[in-house]
Amino acid sequence: MARPVWAGNLTFGLVSLPVGLYTATDSHTIRFHQLQRGTSDRIRNRRVNERTGDEVDLGDIVKGYDTGGEYVLVEPKELDDIAPGRSRSLEVAGFVELDDVEPIFFDKTYYLGPRGAEYAKVYSLLEQALAKAGKAGIATFVMRQHEYLVAVKAEDGILTLHTLHWADEIRDPKKEIDTLPGKAKASDKELKMAEQLIEALSMTWDPEQYHDTFQEKVAALVDAKKAGESVEKAEPAAQATGAVDLMEALRASVERARSPKDTREKATTTKTGAQKKKAAPARKRLSSKAESLQSMTKSELYKKATAAHVPGRSSMTHDELVDALASSRGGRQRS
C-alpha cells in the first residue's frame, strides 16, 4: 500500500476527520540519462559552492532570502515552527458550487483516505453529503513548507483533494497574448458550418480510449536504434488555414467527420478548387491496389512497407508509401 504524502485532520464545522493524502496520478515519462557525446560517461549534477568550487553536503545547505546584497538565512525548523498547527490541519472554510471553480484554477489531484476504520462513518458522511449537494469544500493547509489552496470533492465514493492556483497566479490573457482576435467576427455561414463540425465530432468522454502515443514512439525509437533499424517518421504538421480557404476547410472537415471510412481523398479535401481539378485526373488513374492502399493509415502502410523491404520508407509521406507499395513486387526490394 502507498504511504500518505501528508497526514492531518480534515475539519468542517466542529467535525474533525483524521485523513491521509495520497498521490492520485503517475507520470510515465521515459527518462534519459545525460551522457557526454561520443562516450558512455554519465553527466552528474552536483551542489557546488560557487566561490570555492567545493561540493557541499545537503545537510549543510540552508535557505537564504536576498534582501539586496545581504542574505537572511532561514533554517527548515524555523519554517515549521511558524505554522505548527496548520501543517497538520486541513480546515474547510466553506462550500462552493463545483461549476463556480473555473478549470484554470485546478492544479494537481490527490486522494483522501481515513486514517483508521473507526473514522469510516465520518468519512462516508462527508463524501455522501458533498456528492448530494454537488459542492466542494474550499480549504488551505501547509505541506512541505508551502501553503496550498484546495478543493475537497466527492468522486465515485471517495474524497479527492485538488490543489488550486492562487488568484494572483492566474495570468491575464489580454496581457500575455498580443494576437487575440478582438472584434474579428465569423460569417453566419462559417459559424453554422463550424457548429455542424462540432456536432459531427461530438462523442462520449472515455479516457480509456486515449494513451500517450509519443512515449510509445520514443520507446519504439530506442528499440529500433538498438536493433540498427529505421523508424517511421510522423506526418508533417498541418498547414495553417487561411481566411480565404476557411469555408472550404470547414465543409471538407464536416464531410470527413460524417464519413470516417471514406478514402483518403475525401479526408484530405482541403485544397483550393484549382488544386482539386488538377488532382482529380490523377486520382482516377490509380490502380485498384492503390485505391485500397489509400484508405489505410500511414502506420498501417509503414508496416506493409517494412514487410516489403521498401527502401527509404521511414522518410516517406502517406501518398509516397502508397505509390511505393503499389509498384512493389512481393517484397523483392531491400532497404
Salt bridges, closest charged atoms under 4 A:
GLU55 OE1 - ARG46 NH1 3.37
ASP81 OD2 - LYS77 NZ 3.22
GLU97 OE2 - LYS135 NZ 3.90
GLU147 OE2 - ARG86 NH2 2.50
GLU155 OE2 - LYS153 NZ 3.58
GLU155 OE2 - HIS162 NE2 2.76
GLU169 OE1 - HIS165 ND1 3.52
GLU176 OE1 - ARG171 NH1 3.62
ASP212 OD2 - HIS28 ND1 3.49
GLU216 OE2 - HIS211 NE2 3.39
GLU248 OE2 - LYS276 NZ 2.76
ASP262 OD2 - LYS266 NZ 3.16
GLU265 OE1 - ARG283 NE 3.91
ASP319 OD1 - ARG264 NE 3.56
ASP319 OD1 - HIS318 ND1 3.33
